[in-house]
Amino acid sequence: MLSRRHRSVWESSRTWTAVLLLSAVFLVARLSVLAPKPSSRRLMLAGQSGRYRTKASAAAAASVSSSASVVAADAAAQSLGGDARPSASVVGDVSSGAGGGGGGGGKAVVDRLQKEIERQAMKSDGKDRGGDQASSLSTSAAAQTGGNSNNNNANNNDKQQQQQQQKSSQKQRYDPKQQAVELKRLLEKKQQNNAVLLLAGNIGYIQLLENMICRLKSLQLNNYLVAAFDSAIYEYCRENGIATFLAEDSSGALPLNISRAATFIGQPKFAALTKLKSIQVLRVLKAGYDVLFSDLDVYFMSNPLHTLQSTSRSTDILVASDRKHDAELLGHYCNSGFYFVRSNANTIKAFEAIVQHARQNPDKSEQPSFNAILCGEQYQYRRDQQDHVNSGEVISTCENNKLRVNARFLSQKRFLNGDLFDWDEARPRMGTGEQPITVHANWNYGILMKVEQLQRAKLWTLDFRGRCIADNK
């Protein structure tokens, strides 16, 4: 038993211990309040991962009951779902990396990003799932949640049969003729002056798609529709009232297992993804409608259709130039991410040739096919001249006499690619005094860099929660 003096010391030490603990708690709370908050740009890039992961997962889950393939839905969900999304630290590195078309630092950052995505994807599901692997892995995961081993085996067999039946029924549900009728109905509804704005992408492009559609709302440009490259983005568009149709590959079937290609620029799957764009444009041309095709990383300063449709109908195709500001060559070359094409027999033949050329070059994107068919393999169909009277700008036209189709390059003062725009100053790199109509966030590496550039130049239309600012006004 403690003496009175020892008991007094013990009680005093307990009191001081409590005081010190309370002081420490107060100090920690105070420091958390005073800690600097992350910038809105970092919140946009990293803080929304949960929001977009939820959208992608929900869309992919809903797509199982749609007319699209189960395999495509599974691959689409994996592109942004679960642990397959890059960590916030990697996102931050990409945000601060070099932009530009060929910067060595930017490429190193993107290589790190791609390795991180692949590592996390492998951690999430072991390997890419496709075909029968998708059903077997999902069946195995379901079996692990069952009761005893006997029930697991029974459930496993039942679920395998259900998966196989569901997969075969999903394939049977996709009817190209029915889809053609649905596409025709959409085109009749959305066209204005016999023209539509065609957008395209998979679930990996959801941030850019939302930014684009928000901007179109503010411009009151409503004649757009989305070619869905996977069933997840198809369901997302349907749930949000966005006119959409399922993309087809060159054989008339649903494209499968390319959802992961969204950010892997330069890889074969990404090349296959780009080739789907001209196939969907060809479908619309065959339906008898003029098409303005735009990649989702193009920002519309104003409605480009006003300018494009006012040009002479003797010009079949108006295409943006991918020529850099310091290019040594005089002429232009095609950017297949933004062009306007009129529907006629000659343009249909030209796009059939583009699709065929792209199919014969599986390791390349579709852009070389545009240049080869419209301007010639050696640019022998291209004519360049400099406008010394008005703008001093190089004017390039291409005329393929074999296909009887002609193309004219759009002014680089009005339709800018990513190299012609100063993203820090948010203005054209070469001051001309003319207001740009469109700015394309290309000549960089990956979707995250595109988002960062658009935000930096204040060409981003979503708030920090990812909601359209125009809807809040």
Protein Blocks (a to p, Z undefined) as FASTA:
>chain_A
ZZfklmmmmmmmmmmmmmmmmmmmmmmmmmmmmpccddfklmmmmmmmmmmmmmmmmmmm
mmmmmmbdfklmmmmmmmmgcjlbccfklmmmmmmmcedjklfklmmmmmmmmmmmmmmm
mmmnopacehjlmmmmmmmmmmmmmccfklmmmmmmmmmmmmmmmmmmmmmmpcfklmmm
mmmmmmmmmpgghiacdddddfklmmmmmmmmmmmmmnopabbccddfbfklmmmmmmno
pacdddddfkopacehklmmmmmghiaklmmmmmmmmmmmmmmmmnopacddddfkbccf
bafklmmmmpcfkbmbdcddfbdfklfbfbdcddfkbccddddfklmmmmmmmmmmmmmm
mmbcfklmmmmmmnojnlpmbccdddfklnopacdddddfklopacddddfklmccfklp
cfklopafbaghiacfbdcdehiehjklmmmmmmmnopafbdfkopafklmZZ
